[in-house]
Amino acid sequence: MSNFDSVSLVQKKRTNCCTNWGNEMPAEFVRPHVAQIGYRSGELFVEQVPVRAIAEEFGTPFYAYSATAVRERIEMLRDALKPADVRICYAMKANNNLSLLQILAGLGCGMDIVSGGELERALAAGVPAQRIVFSGVGKSKQEIKAAVAAGVGQLNVESTEELELIAKVARNGGKKAPVVLRVNPDVDAATHPKITTGTRHNKFGIPYESALAVYAKASKLSEIDCLGVAVHIGSQITDIQPFRRTFERVAELVGRIRAQGNTIARLDLGGGLGVSYDGGSGIDIATYGANLRETLGDCGCELTIEPGRLVVAEAGILVSEVLYNKAQGGEKFTIVDAGMNDLMRPALYDARHPVWPVAEPAAEAVAEPCHIVGPVCESSDTFGKYEQLPPLASGDLIALGVARAYCAVMASSYNARPLVQEILIEGDRYRLARRRQPVAAMLKLEQAGEWIAP
Ligand SMILES: *Cc1c(COP(=O)(O)O)cnc(C)c1O
C-alpha cells in the first residue's frame, strides 16, 4: 500500500491545467503512439528490441532510437509533397548523431546546418556538400570560409553585413558563393514564444520590407550567386494557417523580385512542422503538402523544406531508472537517474514528455500522481507532475517519450554528469550510436596552471 493520494488510471478528465503549450493534462495514461515504440507481452519495445535488455547491457540513462520510424517519416513527407519536386534538407540541429545523418544521407536528404561543427558532422556522414544549406543568424568568418571552401550548396543570409562578409570571403577564396536571403515574413507561428522566429520582434531574417532592396544589392555583387529566398517562422507548429500565410507572402515576394527585373530560382521554406507529444494531432502532412503546392507549386522555382523535429521527434525515448520515492508537502516525488542535463526541454520550454513505464501498467492499476524529477541540483530539474502513472518503485524503468528532437543534442555535462549515451535500433539489431562520455575524457581537456599546487 502506498501513502500517496491515489486515483484510478482511467479516471475521467481533470480540469488541472499544465504547462504544455496550452494542451490539457491527459485524462488517461498516455500510451505510446508511434508504430515502432510500444508494449508487447507487457514490456516496452523499440522495434523488436526490449528496452529492458538494452538497460541491462548498457545501464541507464540512455536514448533509444528507432531507425525505421525515421525512414517512414521521410517517405510520408515525400508522398505528401508529390507531385511537386521538393528537396528535403533535414535540420540537423534537432538530432545530429552520425548514425542518423548516415541514414538520411542514404535516403538522399540534404542537411540544413547552423554551425561549423554541424558542417563537419554532415560531411563526415557523407552528405554531398552541394546538398548542404548553411542557416543561422550569426555565422563566424571562420565558419563562412569553411562552408565556401567545402562548396556548400547554399548559404542563407540574414543581414546585409553578413552578405558583405560572405562576398569578401568568396572574393579571397576565388569562388562564387551561392546565396539565398532569409526573409522574416512577419507571420506569427502561434507556437511557444521561445521557438517563434518569424515575427518582426525576433532576431531572425531580413525584414520583409527591406527584402527587395537587399535582394537587388545581392544580385549585383559579382562574388555572390543570389539564388532566392528562405523563410522559417518557428518550430512545433501544428496549425496550417501560419504556413499558408507564409507561403503566400513568399509567392508575393517572388512576383515583386521578378517585377524588379531580377531572377529568382530557389525557395527554401524552412521547417517548423509540429508533432504530437501526447497522442493528439501534429501537423497534417498531407494538408501541408497541398498548401505548399497550391501557393508555390507553379512559381518556377526549385523548392526545399528543412524539417527537423517532424523527422525524428517521435522516433526516440529517454530511458531512466527510478532511484527513490519520497513524500514532500503532501506530494510524491519520484527521483530518476536522468536529469535536465540529459533532457533540457522541460526546463527550457516547459515542454512535457509522456512517461511510459517500461513494464506495461496493468489496466486495473491505480494511479499515484507524482512529480518525476532528476538528480541535478536545480529545482528546474523536473520533468513535470504526472497524474496517471502507476506506482513506481526504486529500480523500475521509465521511458520519457517523443524524445529524439532537441533532446540529446542539448545534453550537457552539468554537475559533471557525462554526456548521455544513445542507442540506435533497427528491427532486431541495435548499436551503441554514441557511448557515454567518460569523465576521464572531460578531465583530459582541463589543466591548472603550474603555479597552482596539485
Ligand atoms: C530549427 C530550424 C529548422 C527546423 O525546425 P523544426 O521545427 O525542427 O522543423 C529549419 N530551418 C531553420 C532555419 C531552423 O533554424
The ligand as an ORCA input file, in Angstrom:
! r2SCAN-3c Opt
* xyz 0 1
  C      15.442     24.973    -36.443
  C      15.324     25.252    -37.879
  C      14.659     24.361    -38.715
  C      13.974     23.124    -38.214
  O      12.883     23.402    -37.387
  P      11.910     22.207    -36.941
  O      10.883     22.879    -36.130
  O      12.735     21.262    -36.149
  O      11.377     21.593    -38.175
  C      14.635     24.638    -40.060
  N      15.219     25.746    -40.568
  C      15.849     26.637    -39.774
  C      16.471     27.826    -40.391
  C      15.928     26.428    -38.405
  O      16.540     27.307    -37.636
*
